Amino acid sequence: MKYRKSACLVAACGIFMVLASCSDGGGSISVSKPDFVVAAQAFELDGETTVDNFKLHWNDYEGASYYRLYRSTSSGGSWTEVIEKSTRQKIPGTMYDVYDAGTTTYYYKVQAYSSKNKLLAETSPVKCVPFTDTTSGDVFDNTVQSLVNKPSDEIFTQGKYWRYIYNRVNNAVWYVEQWSLTGYPDDSEWTTSDNGYDGIVISGNPEHFEDGTENPRYCEYLATSYNDGKGCKLESTSYQVRPDGVVVNWSHYENGADYSLGQVLCIYGTPGSGILTAAEAPYHPKSNESRDLVSFVDTDGSAYIIGSTTSAQTAYKLDETWTKLDKNTSAITIYKGSREAPCFRVVDGWYYLFSSEQAGWYPTQGAYMSSNKLSGLAEDSLHSIGNRTTFGAQSGQIDKIGSNYYMLANRWSQGWRYHDPAIPTDSYLGTSGIAFAQRMLPILFKDGYAFYDYYPEIKYDYEQGLVIPVQKGKLLSIGCSTIRSTEANASYPASNAVDGISYAPDASKPSWGAYNGYALSSNAAYSFVVQLDNPAYIKEVDVTFRNYNGSESASQYTIDGSIGGTSWTTLKDKSSNYIIGFNENIIDEDVAGAAKYRYIRINVTAINDVNHNTSGAWWTAGIHEVSVYGSEE
């Protein structure tokens, strides 16, 4: 059974979904979006306790051929170029790591240059303040199935946190459970009634429906008496809490057999009351189909839902109760095109709408639109973010701990032809048979721009409001030589795979028209070699392989190391790999610490189109990015 991606999932799988919101309100501001910005993510190196490293991100400046990075101890002081080696001062991409600040606060700025070495633009400085890791022990491990151990934007009223969960009676009969949590972190056990039907329910009694009809449209009834006996399911759930304490949930409503309906359903109720009332029968908003959706409330109290289809993302204003559409307001088309999994945030007065490509369950390119007013979103273009395959996932909900935002990207392994072996299928939140996980990606917002990246571990502390990414080692491969790599297409040189850009530059184009990586034109077996500046102990090698939507392919390969470039030692054997796109590869400790290597080779022996279960998919050969992490000491 296929369960569509929820717009705002805390947890989602084939058995139940937790209603969670990935939206918040905000107000418009008069400041226009700057042309060029830089933002900084503090992170920790594995095994250390001082957070004195910073991953700098900036937007791709139009016309820029390369960038230069400068540092100062004050925003108005003298500036020193960070990279001293003359052959490497030109940064090819839009990110760079700086390390070991100690206790010194630094300011960083970036300059953009044309291919003729003309200065095009300069960012305002970003302030980077080191601090000591005081987290209490909670860790989100992105390499396995993990959960964030916190209430996560839950409803708090009557001295309790509240959560609503859709559960399943049989294959396609859904109902709603109401759970509560009395305190956090002292009490971390969510509880519900002994009988799941107590306190829940989109009730089958006619008086519980505003229209007073005799047809009780609740899921158990629908299983046999509605949708030609196909049952129903509620997905892509999003909630808001009215000032009077009423919880309003909007969902994508479908029958239990397929996705032919594309309707919306609103249910609402007071926490603890035990009844959720359906405002109306499921319907098409403004006569439009709607699938993945999100709801949000602006600072003026106006509420909206944004629905996605195969042709558009559309916003609908709600009435003053937030339970029905405003009859006097027309639908607003925000984006014309195929997108899904919308997630909405307003940060520092900027409206951000995140979404994902549509490619079934496989990992896809995430993107966002932004504006300083809601109506301006339609005027913005899609901006790629993160990684060509969202670091092995699909764009998901955005939440925060303290002032630190993060995305929980959805890894829908249960829908892949070959499940991720790191994700168990025997249990997920007490549910059997589901291969689902999320990846926690710390996200930066800056003046209408957004950035996120992948780390194998994220430390966090809910009480202190801390989120600390942990990186396995220093990023050693940016801008390094690739002269020993197999090249077959001069338009896509091997150097593209070490430029720090692992996303499709134009999010509006299909995958075959938005590629900026290293490509082979006619061979499914090839080698990519990066020559590091100095020999190093290798701790992790992440590879983002080229990805074609519709022909998602997995490369079989080995990661090899060499000190001189002639004799090779295998560091990681992925000759049986069936994971498409982003492949994270943590090197076993006994291998990582055994010897230093200067040459790192990705030796691809075969490429299989896993979507069609065919071999020899040479047309998908190529690499977006190779990231080598380690230590020279």
N, C-alpha and C positions, 0 to 999 in steps of 0.2 A: 504494500500500500504506500502511495506517495503522499508525503505531507509537505506542503509548501513552506518556503522559508518564512519565518515570522519576522515582521518588521522590527520588533523590539523584544528579543528573547533573553530572558535570564537563563532559562533552560528549555530546550525543545527536543522532542524526539517522537518516535512513532506512537508513544503511549500517552504522553501528556505534554502540555505546554504551560509554562508559567506566564501569566500576564505581567508584562513589565513595560514601562514607558521609556523610550529613548528620545524624549522631546522635553523641552522646557520653553517657557515664554521669554519674551524679550521685547525691546523697543527699538525703533529705528534711530539711526544717528545720521548726522549730516555730513560726516567725513567720508570722502570718496576712498576707494580702495587704492592703496599705494601701488606703484609699478614693481617695486622690488623690496622684499623683506627677508630677514633672517630670524630664525627661532632656534632655541637650544633645549635639548633634552639631557638632563643630568643622568648619569648612569655609573654603575659600579663594575669594576673588573672582578671576575670570579676569584674568590678567595680573599678579597680585601674587604675592609669595613669603612673606608673613606670614599665618599661619593664626590670625586674630584675630576671626573671625566665628563665631556660634553659632546653630544652628537649635534652638529650644526646642520640645519636644513634651510635652504632658500628656494624661492621659486625660480623656474626657468625663465630667464629674461629674454625677451624677443630680440633676435639678432646677435645674441652673445655666442661666442665661440669657446670661451673659457672664462674662469673666475680666479680671483686672487683673494687671499684671506689675511686679515690684519688683526693685531691684538694690542691692547693698551690696558694699563692699570686704572685708568679713569676715562670717562666718556669723552672728555675734552682734551686729553693728554696727547703725548706723542705716540705714534703707531709704528709697530714693527711687524714685518711680514712673518707669518707663522712658519712657512715652509722655506727653509734655508737652502736646500739643494736646488741649484739653478735649473736643472733639467726637470724638476717636478713642481715648480712654483705655479704652473698653469694647471688649475684644478679642472678636469674635464666635465664633471657632473655637478649635481646640486646638493651634495652633502659631503661632510668631512668630519672626522673625529679629532678631538684635541684631548690630551691626556695629562694626568699628574699635575694638576694645579696646586696641589697641597692645600694650604690654607689661604691662598691668594685669590681675591676676586678679580676676574678679568672681564674686559669688554671686547667683543669681536664685531668686526664689520666685514662685508664682502663687496668686492668690486667686480663688475661685469665688463668684459672686453670683447671687441669684435675680432674677426679673423685677421684684421690689419692692425691689431694691437691698439685700437682706439678705445679709450675709457667711455663706456656707455652709461653706466649707472653705479650708484653706491648705496648700500643699505644704511639705515640708522643702526647704531650699535645695539647689541644685545648683551645684557649683563649676566654673567655666569658666576654663581656663588657656591663654592664647595660646602659640604656639610658631612656630618658623621652619621653613619647608618645606625639608627636606634630602633629599627623595626623589631617586632616581637616574635617573628617566626613564621607568619603566614607567607606561603610561596605559591605562585601560580606557575606550573610547569607546562610550557607550551609544547613539549615533545610528547606528552601523554594526555589523558583525559583529566582535566582539572576543573575546579569550581572556585569562584570567588566567595570566600566565607564572610559574607556580610549581607545585611538586609537589602541592599541594592535598590535605592530609590523606592522602597516599598511605602505603602500608605501607613502613616502613623496617626492614630486617633484613638480616643478612649484608653490611653496608656498602653496601647499595643501596636505592633506592626501587623499589617494585614497583607495577605497574598491570595490570589485567586488562581486556581489550577484547573485547566480542562483535562478531564480524564475520560477513559473509554470503558464502556460496558462490554461491547464486543467489537467486531471489526470496524464498524462505522457508526457507533452510537456514542455521542459525547455529552457529558454533563459537566457541571462546574462545582469544584470543591472550594470551600473557604477555609483558609489556614490562618493561624495567628501566632505571634511570637511576642512574649511579654517583655523581653529585654535583650540587649546585645551590648557587650559580648558575654555577659555572665550567663544568659540563657540563650543558647543557640539552637534549640530544638523547636522546630515548627510543629504545631499540633492542629488536628482537626477532630471532628466528631468521630465516634466509633463507626457509625454507618455513614458512608460517603454521601448518601442522599439527604442526610439530615442537614439542613442548613444550606442547601445549595440550590441549585436548580434554577434553570429557567423554567418556572413552574408551568405545569400543564393545566392549572385551573384557569378558566376564562377570565376571572376577576383580576388576575395578575397581568393582564394585557390591557394596554390603554385603549385599544380599539374595541374591546369587549366582545370580540368574535367568539363563536362556538368552536372554532378549529384550534385546538391547543397545539401551537407550533413549538413544541419542545423536542429535544433530540430523540428521546425514547419513542415518542409517537411517530416522529418522522422516519424512524427506522423501518416501519412497516406501512405507513399510510401517506407518505409524502415523497416527492421526487421519484415516483414509480417504484417505491420500496427500496431505494438506494441508500436511505439513511442520510446523515449529514455530518459535517465536521466544521469546526470553527478554527480558523488559523489567522496568522499575522495579527495577533491581538495587541491592542494598545489602550492604555487606560489614562484617565485624568481624574482628578479629585476636585469637585466643585467646592466653592466656599462654604456651602452648607454641609459638607462632609460626605456627600453622595459620590460614590465611585461610578464613573461612566466608562464603559468598555465598548470599543468599536472593534469589529472583527471582519475578516474575509469569510464569507459563508459559502460553503460548497456542499454538494451531495457526496455520499460516501464512496462513489465509484469512480469519479473522474473530476475534471476541472472545467465543466461546461457551463456552470452557472455564473460565476464572477459577480456575486452579489455582496452586499454589506449587511451587517446586523448590529444593532446597538442594544446592549443590555445594561441595566443600572440598578443600584441598590445601596443601602447603608451598611457599612461593615458591622457584622454581628447580628444583622436582622434575619439572615437565613434565606432571603428571597432576592433574586435578581429578576427584574422585570424586563421583558422585551418591549421596546418602545414601539416597534412596528414589525410587520412581517419582513423577512429578507427581501431586498429590492436592489435594483440598479440605480445608483445615484445619478440624478439628472439624465436618466436613460442611458448611462454609460456603464460598461462593465468595469469592475474594480476587483483587483486581487490583492497582492501585497499592499498594506496600507500603514499609515501612522497618523496619530492624532496629536494635536498640540494646542496650547492656549497662549495667546499673545498677552502683553502686559495690559492692554485695554479690556481684557476679559473676554474677547472674542475667541471662539474655538473653531478649529478647522480639522478636517481629515484630508490626507493626501493619498490618493489611490494610484496604483500602477497597473498598466496593461501591457500588451505586446506593442502598442503604438504610442503610448503617452503616459506622462505622470500629470495628474490633475488634482487641483485643490478645490475643496468644497467648504464654504463657510457654514457653520452650524447655527441653529437658533439659540435663544437665550438659555434654554435648558441643556444644551450641548448634546441632546439625544436625538435630534432630527436635523435635517438640512434646512437652512434658511431659504424659504421660498422666494425671497425677493433678491437673491444674489445669484449671479450666474457662475458657472464653473470656470475656474481659472486654469488654463493649460500652462504648466510650468516647463515641461519639456516634451517635445515631439520625438519619440523614438522608443526603442525597446529597452526598458529598465525595470528593475525589481528591487525588493528589500529596501524601501525608503526609510531613512532615519533622519530625524529633524532635531537640530539644536540651535539655540541662540546663545552666543558667547560674546560678551563685551559689546553688545549691540549689533552684532553681525548674525544674520540668518544663514545657516548652513543646512543644505539638504544632501545627504549621502545616499548613494544607491549602488547597485551592482549590475553588471551585464547579465543577460539572460542566457544561460548555457546549461539548463538542467541542474544537476546537483554538483557539477564539477567546479573547482575553483575558478574564479574569474577576476577581471580587473575592476577594482573599486574606483569610484569617482565622486566628486562633489560639485555643487554649485553654491554660490554665496552672494549675498547682497546686504546692504544696510537697510533694506525694507523688503517686506514680503513680496510685493508686486514686482520687485526688481529681479527676483530669481529667474523669471522667464527671459530676462535680457542677458543673463550670464551664460557662458558656455560651460560644458563639462570639463572639469580639471582632473586628470589622473592623479592618483595618490598611492603611495606605498610601493606596490609590487604588481607585476603583470597578472599574478594569480593570488593577490591578497595574502601572500605568504602561505599558500596552501589552503585557502579558505574563501568565503564569500563575505562581502561587506555585511556588517551586523549592527547590533545595538551599540550605543555610546552611553557610558555611565561615568561616574567620577567618585573618587575617594578624596575628601578634602577639596582642594582646588585642582587636583590632578585628574584629567580626563583620560579615558581609555576606551578602545573599541573591543568588543567581544565578537570577533569574526567567526562565522559558522563553518565548521568543517563537516560537511554532510557525507561522511564516508559510507553510510548505509546505502546511498544512492549510486555509488561508484560500482563499476564492473568488478574491480578488485579493491576490497576494503583496505584501509590503512592498517597494517598489522600492529601498530602501536595503540590502536583504539580497540578496546575489548568489545565484544558483541554480547557478552553474557549479562551485563548489568549496566544501567545508567540511571542514577537516582532511584534505585529500587525497581527499575524496569528492565525486562529481559529482551534480548534480541536486537538491540540498537547499537549501531556503530556511529556515534555522534560525539563531537568534541567542539570546543571553542578555543580560539587563540586570542590571547590578551595582547593588544597592541597599544602601548602608550601613545596618545595623540596630542599634538601641539596645535593651538589656534593662535593666529597672529594676523590681525587687521584684514580679515576676509580670506586668509589662506589657512590651509590645514596640512599637517604632515604626520605620518606615523611610520614606525619601523618595527622590525622583528628582533626579539631577544629570546633566548631559550628559557630564561626564568625571569619572573617579575616578583620582587618582594613588595609586600604592602602591609600597612598598619592602619586599620580603620579609625582607631581612636586618635592617633597622631596625624591622620590625614596624609600619610606618606605612600608614594608609589615609586619604587626604585628598580629600574631594569638592571639586569645583570648580564654582562657580555663575557663570553668565554675567554677573550683575549683582545689584543689590539688588532684593528683592521689593517692588514698588511698589504693588501693587493691593489688598492686604489692607484690608478695611473701607472702601474708597473708594466714592464715590457712583456709582450706576447709573441716575440719573434719566432718561437719554435712551434707555433700553432699551425694546424692545417687551415689554409684559407682557399676558398673557391669562389668568392664573390667580393670584388673590390669595394662594392657599395656598402658592404656590411663587414668591416674589418674586425679582427679579433680584439683590437683595443677597445671596441665598444663594450666588451664584456667585463671590463674593469674600470668603467667610468663612473660608477656609483649610481647609475640610473637603471633600475630594474623594472620600470613600468612602461606602458605604451604611451608615448608622448601625446597622442591625440585620442582622447577617450571616446570621441564620437565615431571613430572609424572602426571597422571590424578588425579582428586580430591580424589578418594578413595585410592590412593597409596601415598599420600603426606600429611597425616593428623598427626598433633602433639598435638591435643587438648584433651579435656575431652569427652569420648564417652560412650554411653549406648549401649549394644549389642542387647537388645530385648524388649525395652519398649519405647513407645512414650509419656509416662507421667513420669516425674521425677522432682527432685528438685536439684538445685545447691545453696550452701550457702557459702558465704565468711565471715569470722570473721575478722573485722577490728582491728587494734591495739588498737584504742580508739573509744569511741562513737563520732559521727560526724553528722553535718547537711549534708544531701545528696542532691546534686544539679543536678547530671547527672549520669546515669548508661547506658553505651554502651555495647551491647552484640553482639558478632559475632558468630552466630550459624553455625554449621557444614554445608557445602554446597557440594552437589553432582551435577556436571554438567550433565544435562540431566534429573535429578530428583530434580530440584530445589524445596526446601521445605520451608514452613513458619511455625514457631512455634507460637502457641497461649499460652500466659503466663501472669503472673502478676509479678511485682517487689514489694517485700514486705520487710519491715524493722522491726527489733526487738531490744530491748535493752538487753534482756537476752537470746534470742534464743528459746523462747517457745510461747510467745504471739506476733502475727504478725499484722502489719498495712500495707495495700496496698498503695504503693507510686505511682504506675503507672499500670493501667489496660490495658494490651495488649491482652486480650482474643479474640479479633476479628482481630488480626494481620495477614496480608498476605504479608508482606515484607520479602524477603528471606535474608539470610546472615547477614550483618551488620545492626543492629537496634540501632539508637541513641535515647536516652530517656532523655529529659530534664524534670526534676521534677518541677511541678508547684510551683511557689513561696510560695503560702500559705501552701503547703504541706512540701516543703523543709525547711521552717523556723519554722515549728510547734514543732518539737522535734528532738532529736538526736537519732541515731541508731548505734548499733555496728555490728549487723548481717544483711546482705543483702541477700535476697533469690530470685532466679529466679525459679519460680514455673511453670513448663511447663505442660499443661493439654492436649495438642493435637499437632500433627504435620501433616500438609497437603502438599502433593506433588502438588504444584500449577501448575507445568508444565503439568501434566497429569490430574489435577483436581480430585485427589483422596485423601482420608483421611487415617490416620493410617500409615504414612510413618516412621515406627519405625527404619528402616535401616539407616535413615539419622540423628538419634538422636545424639546430642552432641553439644559441645560449643568449639569454638577456644579460645575465650577470653572474660572475663568480666572486664570492666574498671569502677571503682566507683570513682566519683569525688565529692569533698565536702570540708567542713571546720570543724576542731575540735573546733573552737572558734565561 
